[in-house]
Each structure stands twice: as C-alpha cells, then as structure tokens.
Amino acid sequence: MNIHEAKTHLSRLVDEVAAGAEVIIAKAGKPMARLSPIAAPMRKKRLGMLKGKIKVPDDFNAPLDDKVLAAFEGR
C-alpha cells in the first residue's frame, strides 16, 4: 500500500492490524514501513495459587524401584 492510500485509510488500517493483519507501506513502490499488531501483554504469574490444594508425598524424590525403572526404560 502506498503512503497516500495509507494516510487516507489510516483508521481502517489500524482496525485491520488490531485484528491481526500486517500492512506494508511503500513510498514510490519501495517498502518503507510495516504496521503490525502489538503483542498482548503477558499476564503476571501468581505464585502460590494452589498452596494447600496439592500434597507432594514425602518419598517424591526417592529412587524408583527396579520394576518401575525398567518400565520407563522400555525393558
């Protein structure tokens, strides 16, 4: 899209870009700029949401017995 057309239809272009489109703007047929949507801000992580709802067994880090280990290794 050339600069004149982009200026004329800027509001429509912004709506299209907000919907996910990407627009290249050219001057004299040479690409000069790219309009692209701004990524949505990452949501802040809330640590401890499941505190008291999940119990980790005392033997969680204990070595696996031979039968279970063999199953994981495909033996």
PQR file of N, CA, C, O and H, with PARSE charges and radii, in Angstrom:
ATOM      1  N   MET A   1       0.841  -1.157   0.000 -0.4000 1.5000
ATOM      2  CA  MET A   1       0.000   0.000   0.000 -0.0000 2.0000
ATOM      3  C   MET A   1       0.899   1.236   0.000  0.5500 1.7000
ATOM      4  O   MET A   1       1.891   1.284   0.727 -0.5500 1.4000
ATOM      5  N   ASN A   2       0.555   2.231  -0.811 -0.4000 1.5000
ATOM      6  CA  ASN A   2       1.386   3.426  -0.858 -0.0000 2.0000
ATOM      7  C   ASN A   2       1.021   4.387   0.278  0.5500 1.7000
ATOM      8  O   ASN A   2      -0.035   4.259   0.897 -0.5500 1.4000
ATOM      9  H   ASN A   2      -0.251   2.193  -1.402  0.4000 1.0000
ATOM     10  N   ILE A   3       1.899   5.338   0.540 -0.4000 1.5000
ATOM     11  CA  ILE A   3       1.740   6.255   1.670 -0.0000 2.0000
ATOM     12  C   ILE A   3       0.439   7.052   1.567  0.5500 1.7000
ATOM     13  O   ILE A   3      -0.276   7.201   2.558 -0.5500 1.4000
ATOM     14  H   ILE A   3       2.757   5.442   0.038  0.4000 1.0000
ATOM     15  N   HIS A   4       0.133   7.562   0.378 -0.4000 1.5000
ATOM     16  CA  HIS A   4      -1.084   8.364   0.222 -0.0000 2.0000
ATOM     17  C   HIS A   4      -2.321   7.551   0.593  0.5500 1.7000
ATOM     18  O   HIS A   4      -3.193   8.043   1.310 -0.5500 1.4000
ATOM     19  H   HIS A   4       0.714   7.441  -0.427  0.4000 1.0000
ATOM     20  N   GLU A   5      -2.402   6.337   0.120 -0.4000 1.5000
ATOM     21  CA  GLU A   5      -3.544   5.472   0.432 -0.0000 2.0000
ATOM     22  C   GLU A   5      -3.580   5.143   1.928  0.5500 1.7000
ATOM     23  O   GLU A   5      -4.654   5.088   2.527 -0.5500 1.4000
ATOM     24  H   GLU A   5      -1.693   5.937  -0.462  0.4000 1.0000
ATOM     25  N   ALA A   6      -2.414   4.925   2.525 -0.4000 1.5000
ATOM     26  CA  ALA A   6      -2.349   4.627   3.959 -0.0000 2.0000
ATOM     27  C   ALA A   6      -2.844   5.814   4.782  0.5500 1.7000
ATOM     28  O   ALA A   6      -3.570   5.633   5.760 -0.5500 1.4000
ATOM     29  H   ALA A   6      -1.541   4.969   2.038  0.4000 1.0000
ATOM     30  N   LYS A   7      -2.451   7.030   4.388 -0.4000 1.5000
ATOM     31  CA  LYS A   7      -2.903   8.219   5.108 -0.0000 2.0000
ATOM     32  C   LYS A   7      -4.414   8.371   4.982  0.5500 1.7000
ATOM     33  O   LYS A   7      -5.094   8.725   5.945 -0.5500 1.4000
ATOM     34  H   LYS A   7      -1.860   7.176   3.594  0.4000 1.0000
ATOM     35  N   THR A   8      -4.924   8.106   3.808 -0.4000 1.5000
ATOM     36  CA  THR A   8      -6.356   8.256   3.556 -0.0000 2.0000
ATOM     37  C   THR A   8      -7.172   7.251   4.364  0.5500 1.7000
ATOM     38  O   THR A   8      -8.272   7.568   4.814 -0.5500 1.4000
ATOM     39  H   THR A   8      -4.372   7.818   3.026  0.4000 1.0000
ATOM     40  N   HIS A   9      -6.646   6.052   4.549 -0.4000 1.5000
ATOM     41  CA  HIS A   9      -7.400   4.965   5.196 -0.0000 2.0000
ATOM     42  C   HIS A   9      -6.757   4.505   6.509  0.5500 1.7000
ATOM     43  O   HIS A   9      -6.871   3.338   6.885 -0.5500 1.4000
ATOM     44  H   HIS A   9      -5.752   5.794   4.182  0.4000 1.0000
ATOM     45  N   LEU A  10      -6.091   5.413   7.193 -0.4000 1.5000
ATOM     46  CA  LEU A  10      -5.350   5.032   8.397 -0.0000 2.0000
ATOM     47  C   LEU A  10      -6.241   4.368   9.454  0.5500 1.7000
ATOM     48  O   LEU A  10      -5.859   3.352  10.036 -0.5500 1.4000
ATOM     49  H   LEU A  10      -5.998   6.361   6.888  0.4000 1.0000
ATOM     50  N   SER A  11      -7.398   4.924   9.698 -0.4000 1.5000
ATOM     51  CA  SER A  11      -8.289   4.369  10.719 -0.0000 2.0000
ATOM     52  C   SER A  11      -8.666   2.922  10.383  0.5500 1.7000
ATOM     53  O   SER A  11      -8.648   2.055  11.257 -0.5500 1.4000
ATOM     54  H   SER A  11      -7.708   5.749   9.226  0.4000 1.0000
ATOM     55  N   ARG A  12      -9.006   2.665   9.117 -0.4000 1.5000
ATOM     56  CA  ARG A  12      -9.354   1.313   8.684 -0.0000 2.0000
ATOM     57  C   ARG A  12      -8.155   0.393   8.803  0.5500 1.7000
ATOM     58  O   ARG A  12      -8.298  -0.759   9.213 -0.5500 1.4000
ATOM     59  H   ARG A  12      -9.021   3.370   8.408  0.4000 1.0000
ATOM     60  N   LEU A  13      -6.967   0.885   8.449 -0.4000 1.5000
ATOM     61  CA  LEU A  13      -5.747   0.072   8.546 -0.0000 2.0000
ATOM     62  C   LEU A  13      -5.458  -0.317   9.993  0.5500 1.7000
ATOM     63  O   LEU A  13      -5.091  -1.457  10.279 -0.5500 1.4000
ATOM     64  H   LEU A  13      -6.850   1.821   8.115  0.4000 1.0000
ATOM     65  N   VAL A  14      -5.627   0.643  10.903 -0.4000 1.5000
ATOM     66  CA  VAL A  14      -5.379   0.352  12.318 -0.0000 2.0000
ATOM     67  C   VAL A  14      -6.346  -0.727  12.802  0.5500 1.7000
ATOM     68  O   VAL A  14      -5.951  -1.616  13.557 -0.5500 1.4000
ATOM     69  H   VAL A  14      -5.925   1.569  10.671  0.4000 1.0000
ATOM     70  N   ASP A  15      -7.601  -0.661  12.380 -0.4000 1.5000
ATOM     71  CA  ASP A  15      -8.567  -1.698  12.761 -0.0000 2.0000
ATOM     72  C   ASP A  15      -8.156  -3.065  12.216  0.5500 1.7000
ATOM     73  O   ASP A  15      -8.253  -4.068  12.923 -0.5500 1.4000
ATOM     74  H   ASP A  15      -7.923   0.061  11.767  0.4000 1.0000
ATOM     75  N   GLU A  16      -7.704  -3.110  10.975 -0.4000 1.5000
ATOM     76  CA  GLU A  16      -7.272  -4.371  10.365 -0.0000 2.0000
ATOM     77  C   GLU A  16      -6.051  -4.941  11.093  0.5500 1.7000
ATOM     78  O   GLU A  16      -5.978  -6.143  11.348 -0.5500 1.4000
ATOM     79  H   GLU A  16      -7.625  -2.295  10.401  0.4000 1.0000
ATOM     80  N   VAL A  17      -5.107  -4.078  11.420 -0.4000 1.5000
ATOM     81  CA  VAL A  17      -3.896  -4.515  12.116 -0.0000 2.0000
ATOM     82  C   VAL A  17      -4.249  -5.008  13.514  0.5500 1.7000
ATOM     83  O   VAL A  17      -3.706  -6.013  13.974 -0.5500 1.4000
ATOM     84  H   VAL A  17      -5.167  -3.101  11.212  0.4000 1.0000
ATOM     85  N   ALA A  18      -5.151  -4.313  14.189 -0.4000 1.5000
ATOM     86  CA  ALA A  18      -5.573  -4.743  15.526 -0.0000 2.0000
ATOM     87  C   ALA A  18      -6.229  -6.116  15.476  0.5500 1.7000
ATOM     88  O   ALA A  18      -6.193  -6.863  16.453 -0.5500 1.4000
ATOM     89  H   ALA A  18      -5.592  -3.497  13.816  0.4000 1.0000
ATOM     90  N   ALA A  19      -6.829  -6.448  14.332 -0.4000 1.5000
ATOM     91  CA  ALA A  19      -7.470  -7.754  14.161 -0.0000 2.0000
ATOM     92  C   ALA A  19      -6.471  -8.831  13.759  0.5500 1.7000
ATOM     93  O   ALA A  19      -6.847  -9.993  13.603 -0.5500 1.4000
ATOM     94  H   ALA A  19      -6.858  -5.841  13.537  0.4000 1.0000
ATOM     95  N   GLY A  20      -5.198  -8.459  13.588 -0.4000 1.5000
ATOM     96  CA  GLY A  20      -4.173  -9.456  13.302 -0.0000 2.0000
ATOM     97  C   GLY A  20      -3.470  -9.316  11.966  0.5500 1.7000
ATOM     98  O   GLY A  20      -2.507 -10.037  11.707 -0.5500 1.4000
ATOM     99  H   GLY A  20      -4.893  -7.515  13.714  0.4000 1.0000
ATOM    100  N   ALA A  21      -3.920  -8.414  11.111 -0.4000 1.5000
ATOM    101  CA  ALA A  21      -3.288  -8.243   9.795 -0.0000 2.0000
ATOM    102  C   ALA A  21      -1.960  -7.505   9.931  0.5500 1.7000
ATOM    103  O   ALA A  21      -1.689  -6.857  10.942 -0.5500 1.4000
ATOM    104  H   ALA A  21      -4.703  -7.828  11.321  0.4000 1.0000
ATOM    105  N   GLU A  22      -1.152  -7.618   8.901 -0.4000 1.5000
ATOM    106  CA  GLU A  22       0.099  -6.864   8.826 -0.0000 2.0000
ATOM    107  C   GLU A  22       0.070  -6.095   7.513  0.5500 1.7000
ATOM    108  O   GLU A  22      -0.308  -6.644   6.479 -0.5500 1.4000
ATOM    109  H   GLU A  22      -1.372  -8.144   8.080  0.4000 1.0000
ATOM    110  N   VAL A  23       0.471  -4.817   7.548 -0.4000 1.5000
ATOM    111  CA  VAL A  23       0.407  -3.965   6.362 -0.0000 2.0000
ATOM    112  C   VAL A  23       1.788  -3.385   6.090  0.5500 1.7000
ATOM    113  O   VAL A  23       2.447  -2.866   6.991 -0.5500 1.4000
ATOM    114  H   VAL A  23       0.779  -4.370   8.389  0.4000 1.0000
ATOM    115  N   ILE A  24       2.217  -3.482   4.836 -0.4000 1.5000
ATOM    116  CA  ILE A  24       3.477  -2.881   4.403 -0.0000 2.0000
ATOM    117  C   ILE A  24       3.134  -1.580   3.680  0.5500 1.7000
ATOM    118  O   ILE A  24       2.279  -1.561   2.795 -0.5500 1.4000
ATOM    119  H   ILE A  24       1.682  -3.904   4.104  0.4000 1.0000
ATOM    120  N   ILE A  25       3.798  -0.504   4.059 -0.4000 1.5000
ATOM    121  CA  ILE A  25       3.570   0.798   3.421 -0.0000 2.0000
ATOM    122  C   ILE A  25       4.787   1.131   2.573  0.5500 1.7000
ATOM    123  O   ILE A  25       5.930   1.035   3.020 -0.5500 1.4000
ATOM    124  H   ILE A  25       4.492  -0.519   4.778  0.4000 1.0000
ATOM    125  N   ALA A  26       4.512   1.522   1.345 -0.4000 1.5000
ATOM    126  CA  ALA A  26       5.589   1.790   0.381 -0.0000 2.0000
ATOM    127  C   ALA A  26       5.595   3.258  -0.029  0.5500 1.7000
ATOM    128  O   ALA A  26       4.579   3.951   0.023 -0.5500 1.4000
ATOM    129  H   ALA A  26       3.584   1.600   0.981  0.4000 1.0000
ATOM    130  N   LYS A  27       6.776   3.700  -0.437 -0.4000 1.5000
ATOM    131  CA  LYS A  27       6.937   5.040  -0.991 -0.0000 2.0000
ATOM    132  C   LYS A  27       7.593   4.859  -2.351  0.5500 1.7000
ATOM    133  O   LYS A  27       8.684   4.299  -2.457 -0.5500 1.4000
ATOM    134  H   LYS A  27       7.601   3.137  -0.479  0.4000 1.0000
ATOM    135  N   ALA A  28       6.920   5.337  -3.385 -0.4000 1.5000
ATOM    136  CA  ALA A  28       7.395   5.175  -4.760 -0.0000 2.0000
ATOM    137  C   ALA A  28       7.657   3.700  -5.081  0.5500 1.7000
ATOM    138  O   ALA A  28       8.617   3.359  -5.772 -0.5500 1.4000
ATOM    139  H   ALA A  28       6.033   5.792  -3.299  0.4000 1.0000
ATOM    140  N   GLY A  29       6.777   2.835  -4.557 -0.4000 1.5000
ATOM    141  CA  GLY A  29       6.890   1.408  -4.853 -0.0000 2.0000
ATOM    142  C   GLY A  29       7.909   0.663  -4.007  0.5500 1.7000
ATOM    143  O   GLY A  29       8.036  -0.555  -4.131 -0.5500 1.4000
ATOM    144  H   GLY A  29       5.998   3.113  -3.995  0.4000 1.0000
ATOM    145  N   LYS A  30       8.644   1.374  -3.142 -0.4000 1.5000
ATOM    146  CA  LYS A  30       9.663   0.726  -2.312 -0.0000 2.0000
ATOM    147  C   LYS A  30       9.125   0.573  -0.884  0.5500 1.7000
ATOM    148  O   LYS A  30       8.748   1.569  -0.266 -0.5500 1.4000
ATOM    149  H   LYS A  30       8.541   2.363  -3.041  0.4000 1.0000
ATOM    150  N   PRO A  31       9.084  -0.639  -0.355 -0.5600 1.5000
ATOM    151  CA  PRO A  31       8.586  -0.841   1.011  0.2800 2.0000
ATOM    152  C   PRO A  31       9.397  -0.005   2.005  0.5500 1.7000
ATOM    153  O   PRO A  31      10.627  -0.031   1.996 -0.5500 1.4000
ATOM    154  N   MET A  32       8.684   0.737   2.861 -0.4000 1.5000
ATOM    155  CA  MET A  32       9.349   1.632   3.809 -0.0000 2.0000
ATOM    156  C   MET A  32       9.000   1.325   5.264  0.5500 1.7000
ATOM    157  O   MET A  32       9.817   1.557   6.155 -0.5500 1.4000
ATOM    158  H   MET A  32       7.685   0.758   2.868  0.4000 1.0000
ATOM    159  N   ALA A  33       7.790   0.805   5.516 -0.4000 1.5000
ATOM    160  CA  ALA A  33       7.361   0.590   6.902 -0.0000 2.0000
ATOM    161  C   ALA A  33       6.405  -0.595   6.971  0.5500 1.7000
ATOM    162  O   ALA A  33       5.777  -0.982   5.985 -0.5500 1.4000
ATOM    163  H   ALA A  33       7.126   0.617   4.792  0.4000 1.0000
ATOM    164  N   ARG A  34       6.323  -1.149   8.169 -0.4000 1.5000
ATOM    165  CA  ARG A  34       5.420  -2.276   8.396 -0.0000 2.0000
ATOM    166  C   ARG A  34       4.540  -1.947   9.606  0.5500 1.7000
ATOM    167  O   ARG A  34       5.039  -1.591  10.673 -0.5500 1.4000
ATOM    168  H   ARG A  34       6.833  -0.835   8.969  0.4000 1.0000
ATOM    169  N   LEU A  35       3.233  -2.072   9.422 -0.4000 1.5000
ATOM    170  CA  LEU A  35       2.303  -1.949  10.542 -0.0000 2.0000
ATOM    171  C   LEU A  35       1.957  -3.367  10.974  0.5500 1.7000
ATOM    172  O   LEU A  35       1.511  -4.177  10.162 -0.5500 1.4000
ATOM    173  H   LEU A  35       2.827  -2.361   8.555  0.4000 1.0000
ATOM    174  N   SER A  36       2.160  -3.661  12.240 -0.4000 1.5000
ATOM    175  CA  SER A  36       1.831  -4.991  12.743 -0.0000 2.0000
ATOM    176  C   SER A  36       1.214  -4.862  14.124  0.5500 1.7000
ATOM    177  O   SER A  36       1.464  -3.878  14.821 -0.5500 1.4000
ATOM    178  H   SER A  36       2.523  -3.002  12.900  0.4000 1.0000
ATOM    179  N   PRO A  37       0.414  -5.838  14.531 -0.5600 1.5000
ATOM    180  CA  PRO A  37      -0.247  -5.740  15.831  0.2800 2.0000
ATOM    181  C   PRO A  37       0.755  -5.810  16.978  0.5500 1.7000
ATOM    182  O   PRO A  37       1.791  -6.468  16.881 -0.5500 1.4000
ATOM    183  N   ILE A  38       0.429  -5.125  18.049 -0.4000 1.5000
ATOM    184  CA  ILE A  38       1.250  -5.188  19.255 -0.0000 2.0000
ATOM    185  C   ILE A  38       0.831  -6.443  20.007  0.5500 1.7000
ATOM    186  O   ILE A  38      -0.358  -6.704  20.190 -0.5500 1.4000
ATOM    187  H   ILE A  38      -0.412  -4.590  18.128  0.4000 1.0000
ATOM    188  N   ALA A  39       1.811  -7.208  20.435 -0.4000 1.5000
ATOM    189  CA  ALA A  39       1.510  -8.431  21.175 -0.0000 2.0000
ATOM    190  C   ALA A  39       0.816  -8.076  22.481  0.5500 1.7000
ATOM    191  O   ALA A  39       1.130  -7.069  23.117 -0.5500 1.4000
ATOM    192  H   ALA A  39       2.777  -6.996  20.287  0.4000 1.0000
ATOM    193  N   ALA A  40      -0.125  -8.916  22.867 -0.4000 1.5000
ATOM    194  CA  ALA A  40      -0.838  -8.697  24.124 -0.0000 2.0000
ATOM    195  C   ALA A  40       0.149  -8.805  25.289  0.5500 1.7000
ATOM    196  O   ALA A  40       1.035  -9.660  25.272 -0.5500 1.4000
ATOM    197  H   ALA A  40      -0.379  -9.734  22.351  0.4000 1.0000
ATOM    198  N   PRO A  41       0.005  -7.963  26.276 -0.5600 1.5000
ATOM    199  CA  PRO A  41       0.931  -8.029  27.412  0.2800 2.0000
ATOM    200  C   PRO A  41       0.792  -9.363  28.138  0.5500 1.7000
ATOM    201  O   PRO A  41      -0.306  -9.905  28.266 -0.5500 1.4000
ATOM    202  N   MET A  42       1.916  -9.877  28.606 -0.4000 1.5000
ATOM    203  CA  MET A  42       1.891 -11.147  29.319 -0.0000 2.0000
ATOM    204  C   MET A  42       1.238 -10.939  30.682  0.5500 1.7000
ATOM    205  O   MET A  42       1.488  -9.949  31.368 -0.5500 1.4000
ATOM    206  H   MET A  42       2.808  -9.437  28.501  0.4000 1.0000
ATOM    207  N   ARG A  43       0.399 -11.894  31.051 -0.4000 1.5000
ATOM    208  CA  ARG A  43      -0.237 -11.816  32.357 -0.0000 2.0000
ATOM    209  C   ARG A  43       0.779 -12.131  33.442  0.5500 1.7000
ATOM    210  O   ARG A  43       1.623 -13.013  33.286 -0.5500 1.4000
ATOM    211  H   ARG A  43       0.196 -12.699  30.494  0.4000 1.0000
ATOM    212  N   LYS A  44       0.688 -11.408  34.526 -0.4000 1.5000
ATOM    213  CA  LYS A  44       1.588 -11.621  35.643 -0.0000 2.0000
ATOM    214  C   LYS A  44       1.281 -12.975  36.279  0.5500 1.7000
ATOM    215  O   LYS A  44       0.121 -13.321  36.500 -0.5500 1.4000
ATOM    216  H   LYS A  44       0.002 -10.690  34.653  0.4000 1.0000
ATOM    217  N   LYS A  45       2.335 -13.731  36.570 -0.4000 1.5000
ATOM    218  CA  LYS A  45       2.158 -15.048  37.170 -0.0000 2.0000
ATOM    219  C   LYS A  45       1.883 -14.896  38.655  0.5500 1.7000
ATOM    220  O   LYS A  45       2.542 -14.127  39.355 -0.5500 1.4000
ATOM    221  H   LYS A  45       3.278 -13.450  36.390  0.4000 1.0000
ATOM    222  N   ARG A  46       0.900 -15.643  39.116 -0.4000 1.5000
ATOM    223  CA  ARG A  46       0.563 -15.621  40.530 -0.0000 2.0000
ATOM    224  C   ARG A  46       1.091 -16.899  41.168  0.5500 1.7000
ATOM    225  O   ARG A  46       0.550 -17.984  40.953 -0.5500 1.4000
ATOM    226  H   ARG A  46       0.365 -16.267  38.548  0.4000 1.0000
ATOM    227  N   LEU A  47       2.137 -16.760  41.940 -0.4000 1.5000
ATOM    228  CA  LEU A  47       2.710 -17.911  42.617 -0.0000 2.0000
ATOM    229  C   LEU A  47       1.877 -18.250  43.845  0.5500 1.7000
ATOM    230  O   LEU A  47       1.321 -17.369  44.502 -0.5500 1.4000
ATOM    231  H   LEU A  47       2.577 -15.879  42.114  0.4000 1.0000
ATOM    232  N   GLY A  48       1.802 -19.535  44.138 -0.4000 1.5000
ATOM    233  CA  GLY A  48       1.118 -19.977  45.341 -0.0000 2.0000
ATOM    234  C   GLY A  48      -0.377 -20.139  45.196  0.5500 1.7000
ATOM    235  O   GLY A  48      -1.068 -20.299  46.202 -0.5500 1.4000
ATOM    236  H   GLY A  48       2.253 -20.250  43.604  0.4000 1.0000
ATOM    237  N   MET A  49      -0.908 -20.104  43.975 -0.4000 1.5000
ATOM    238  CA  MET A  49      -2.348 -20.241  43.778 -0.0000 2.0000
ATOM    239  C   MET A  49      -2.888 -21.567  44.312  0.5500 1.7000
ATOM    240  O   MET A  49      -4.018 -21.627  44.797 -0.5500 1.4000
ATOM    241  H   MET A  49      -0.346 -19.974  43.158  0.4000 1.0000
ATOM    242  N   LEU A  50      -2.093 -22.616  44.226 -0.4000 1.5000
ATOM    243  CA  LEU A  50      -2.563 -23.938  44.638 -0.0000 2.0000
ATOM    244  C   LEU A  50      -2.054 -24.343  46.022  0.5500 1.7000
ATOM    245  O   LEU A  50      -2.146 -25.510  46.402 -0.5500 1.4000
ATOM    246  H   LEU A  50      -1.175 -22.567  43.832  0.4000 1.0000
ATOM    247  N   LYS A  51      -1.527 -23.393  46.762 -0.4000 1.5000
ATOM    248  CA  LYS A  51      -0.998 -23.705  48.086 -0.0000 2.0000
ATOM    249  C   LYS A  51      -2.106 -24.311  48.948  0.5500 1.7000
ATOM    250  O   LYS A  51      -3.201 -23.764  49.071 -0.5500 1.4000
ATOM    251  H   LYS A  51      -1.452 -22.445  46.454  0.4000 1.0000
ATOM    252  N   GLY A  52      -1.780 -25.460  49.539 -0.4000 1.5000
ATOM    253  CA  GLY A  52      -2.742 -26.156  50.386 -0.0000 2.0000
ATOM    254  C   GLY A  52      -3.678 -27.064  49.627  0.5500 1.7000
ATOM    255  O   GLY A  52      -4.450 -27.793  50.250 -0.5500 1.4000
ATOM    256  H   GLY A  52      -0.890 -25.905  49.439  0.4000 1.0000
ATOM    257  N   LYS A  53      -3.642 -27.051  48.289 -0.4000 1.5000
ATOM    258  CA  LYS A  53      -4.526 -27.882  47.474 -0.0000 2.0000
ATOM    259  C   LYS A  53      -3.808 -29.094  46.900  0.5500 1.7000
ATOM    260  O   LYS A  53      -4.455 -30.052  46.477 -0.5500 1.4000
ATOM    261  H   LYS A  53      -3.014 -26.459  47.784  0.4000 1.0000
ATOM    262  N   ILE A  54      -2.487 -29.066  46.881 -0.4000 1.5000
ATOM    263  CA  ILE A  54      -1.691 -30.158  46.330 -0.0000 2.0000
ATOM    264  C   ILE A  54      -0.744 -30.650  47.419  0.5500 1.7000
ATOM    265  O   ILE A  54      -0.116 -29.854  48.118 -0.5500 1.4000
ATOM    266  H   ILE A  54      -1.961 -28.288  47.225  0.4000 1.0000
ATOM    267  N   LYS A  55      -0.652 -31.966  47.551 -0.4000 1.5000
ATOM    268  CA  LYS A  55       0.270 -32.538  48.536 -0.0000 2.0000
ATOM    269  C   LYS A  55       1.336 -33.325  47.786  0.5500 1.7000
ATOM    270  O   LYS A  55       1.019 -34.205  46.985 -0.5500 1.4000
ATOM    271  H   LYS A  55      -1.162 -32.612  46.984  0.4000 1.0000
ATOM    272  N   VAL A  56       2.594 -33.007  48.045 -0.4000 1.5000
ATOM    273  CA  VAL A  56       3.714 -33.738  47.465 -0.0000 2.0000
ATOM    274  C   VAL A  56       4.125 -34.810  48.481  0.5500 1.7000
ATOM    275  O   VAL A  56       4.447 -34.488  49.624 -0.5500 1.4000
ATOM    276  H   VAL A  56       2.851 -32.292  48.695  0.4000 1.0000
ATOM    277  N   PRO A  57       4.115 -36.074  48.068 -0.5600 1.5000
ATOM    278  CA  PRO A  57       4.457 -37.141  49.000  0.2800 2.0000
ATOM    279  C   PRO A  57       5.896 -37.004  49.512  0.5500 1.7000
ATOM    280  O   PRO A  57       6.763 -36.460  48.828 -0.5500 1.4000
ATOM    281  N   ASP A  58       6.128 -37.505  50.722 -0.4000 1.5000
ATOM    282  CA  ASP A  58       7.457 -37.428  51.320 -0.0000 2.0000
ATOM    283  C   ASP A  58       8.509 -38.162  50.491  0.5500 1.7000
ATOM    284  O   ASP A  58       9.675 -37.766  50.478 -0.5500 1.4000
ATOM    285  H   ASP A  58       5.423 -37.947  51.278  0.4000 1.0000
ATOM    286  N   ASP A  59       8.099 -39.239  49.791 -0.4000 1.5000
ATOM    287  CA  ASP A  59       9.059 -40.026  49.012 -0.0000 2.0000
ATOM    288  C   ASP A  59       9.116 -39.589  47.537  0.5500 1.7000
ATOM    289  O   ASP A  59       9.541 -40.365  46.680 -0.5500 1.4000
ATOM    290  H   ASP A  59       7.152 -39.560  49.801  0.4000 1.0000
ATOM    291  N   PHE A  60       8.695 -38.362  47.240 -0.4000 1.5000
ATOM    292  CA  PHE A  60       8.645 -37.872  45.861 -0.0000 2.0000
ATOM    293  C   PHE A  60       9.986 -38.009  45.140  0.5500 1.7000
ATOM    294  O   PHE A  60      10.017 -38.395  43.971 -0.5500 1.4000
ATOM    295  H   PHE A  60       8.351 -37.731  47.936  0.4000 1.0000
ATOM    296  N   ASN A  61      11.075 -37.704  45.809 -0.4000 1.5000
ATOM    297  CA  ASN A  61      12.403 -37.753  45.193 -0.0000 2.0000
ATOM    298  C   ASN A  61      13.141 -39.059  45.448  0.5500 1.7000
ATOM    299  O   ASN A  61      14.324 -39.173  45.127 -0.5500 1.4000
ATOM    300  H   ASN A  61      11.050 -37.391  46.758  0.4000 1.0000
ATOM    301  N   ALA A  62      12.461 -40.042  46.020 -0.4000 1.5000
ATOM    302  CA  ALA A  62      13.107 -41.326  46.304 -0.0000 2.0000
ATOM    303  C   ALA A  62      13.391 -42.057  44.991  0.5500 1.7000
ATOM    304  O   ALA A  62      12.655 -41.886  44.020 -0.5500 1.4000
ATOM    305  H   ALA A  62      11.501 -39.950  46.281  0.4000 1.0000
ATOM    306  N   PRO A  63      14.443 -42.864  44.950 -0.5600 1.5000
ATOM    307  CA  PRO A  63      14.740 -43.637  43.743  0.2800 2.0000
ATOM    308  C   PRO A  63      13.584 -44.577  43.402  0.5500 1.7000
ATOM    309  O   PRO A  63      12.900 -45.083  44.292 -0.5500 1.4000
ATOM    310  N   LEU A  64      13.377 -44.805  42.110 -0.4000 1.5000
ATOM    311  CA  LEU A  64      12.319 -45.717  41.659 -0.0000 2.0000
ATOM    312  C   LEU A  64      12.752 -47.156  41.897  0.5500 1.7000
ATOM    313  O   LEU A  64      13.938 -47.480  41.841 -0.5500 1.4000
ATOM    314  H   LEU A  64      13.933 -44.394  41.387  0.4000 1.0000
ATOM    315  N   ASP A  65      11.755 -48.029  42.166 -0.4000 1.5000
ATOM    316  CA  ASP A  65      12.116 -49.436  42.316 -0.0000 2.0000
ATOM    317  C   ASP A  65      12.429 -50.012  40.935  0.5500 1.7000
ATOM    318  O   ASP A  65      12.087 -49.409  39.918 -0.5500 1.4000
ATOM    319  H   ASP A  65      10.791 -47.767  42.211  0.4000 1.0000
ATOM    320  N   ASP A  66      13.068 -51.160  40.898 -0.4000 1.5000
ATOM    321  CA  ASP A  66      13.574 -51.741  39.636 -0.0000 2.0000
ATOM    322  C   ASP A  66      12.472 -51.981  38.613  0.5500 1.7000
ATOM    323  O   ASP A  66      12.685 -51.770  37.419 -0.5500 1.4000
ATOM    324  H   ASP A  66      13.346 -51.650  41.725  0.4000 1.0000
ATOM    325  N   LYS A  67      11.294 -52.422  39.061 -0.4000 1.5000
ATOM    326  CA  LYS A  67      10.197 -52.716  38.129 -0.0000 2.0000
ATOM    327  C   LYS A  67       9.711 -51.432  37.426  0.5500 1.7000
ATOM    328  O   LYS A  67       9.508 -51.428  36.212 -0.5500 1.4000
ATOM    329  H   LYS A  67      11.121 -52.595  40.031  0.4000 1.0000
ATOM    330  N   VAL A  68       9.531 -50.364  38.185 -0.4000 1.5000
ATOM    331  CA  VAL A  68       9.068 -49.096  37.608 -0.0000 2.0000
ATOM    332  C   VAL A  68      10.154 -48.498  36.711  0.5500 1.7000
ATOM    333  O   VAL A  68       9.851 -47.987  35.632 -0.5500 1.4000
ATOM    334  H   VAL A  68       9.696 -50.368  39.171  0.4000 1.0000
ATOM    335  N   LEU A  69      11.398 -48.557  37.140 -0.4000 1.5000
ATOM    336  CA  LEU A  69      12.502 -48.031  36.346 -0.0000 2.0000
ATOM    337  C   LEU A  69      12.618 -48.787  35.029  0.5500 1.7000
ATOM    338  O   LEU A  69      12.865 -48.172  33.992 -0.5500 1.4000
ATOM    339  H   LEU A  69      11.644 -48.972  38.016  0.4000 1.0000
ATOM    340  N   ALA A  70      12.449 -50.085  35.045 -0.4000 1.5000
ATOM    341  CA  ALA A  70      12.517 -50.896  33.822 -0.0000 2.0000
ATOM    342  C   ALA A  70      11.388 -50.488  32.866  0.5500 1.7000
ATOM    343  O   ALA A  70      11.595 -50.441  31.653 -0.5500 1.4000
ATOM    344  H   ALA A  70      12.249 -50.585  35.888  0.4000 1.0000
ATOM    345  N   ALA A  71      10.212 -50.196  33.396 -0.4000 1.5000
ATOM    346  CA  ALA A  71       9.083 -49.773  32.534 -0.0000 2.0000
ATOM    347  C   ALA A  71       9.393 -48.444  31.862  0.5500 1.7000
ATOM    348  O   ALA A  71       9.088 -48.269  30.682 -0.5500 1.4000
ATOM    349  H   ALA A  71      10.044 -50.234  34.381  0.4000 1.0000
ATOM    350  N   PHE A  72      10.001 -47.492  32.594 -0.4000 1.5000
ATOM    351  CA  PHE A  72      10.362 -46.203  31.996 -0.0000 2.0000
ATOM    352  C   PHE A  72      11.430 -46.367  30.928  0.5500 1.7000
ATOM    353  O   PHE A  72      11.435 -45.636  29.938 -0.5500 1.4000
ATOM    354  H   PHE A  72      10.249 -47.634  33.552  0.4000 1.0000
ATOM    355  N   GLU A  73      12.330 -47.316  31.118 -0.4000 1.5000
ATOM    356  CA  GLU A  73      13.426 -47.519  30.173 -0.0000 2.0000
ATOM    357  C   GLU A  73      13.041 -48.461  29.031  0.5500 1.7000
ATOM    358  O   GLU A  73      13.851 -48.721  28.140 -0.5500 1.4000
ATOM    359  H   GLU A  73      12.326 -47.910  31.922  0.4000 1.0000
ATOM    360  N   GLY A  74      11.820 -48.965  29.055 -0.4000 1.5000
ATOM    361  CA  GLY A  74      11.359 -49.831  27.961 -0.0000 2.0000
ATOM    362  C   GLY A  74      11.893 -51.251  28.045  0.5500 1.7000
ATOM    363  O   GLY A  74      11.952 -51.948  27.033 -0.5500 1.4000
ATOM    364  H   GLY A  74      11.163 -48.753  29.778  0.4000 1.0000
ATOM    365  N   ARG A  75      12.284 -51.692  29.238 -0.4000 1.5000
ATOM    366  CA  ARG A  75      12.791 -53.061  29.375 -0.0000 2.0000
ATOM    367  C   ARG A  75      11.682 -53.975  29.796  0.5500 1.7000
ATOM    368  O   ARG A  75      11.901 -55.174  29.967 -0.5500 1.4000
ATOM    369  H   ARG A  75      12.236 -51.125  30.061  0.4000 1.0000
TER
END
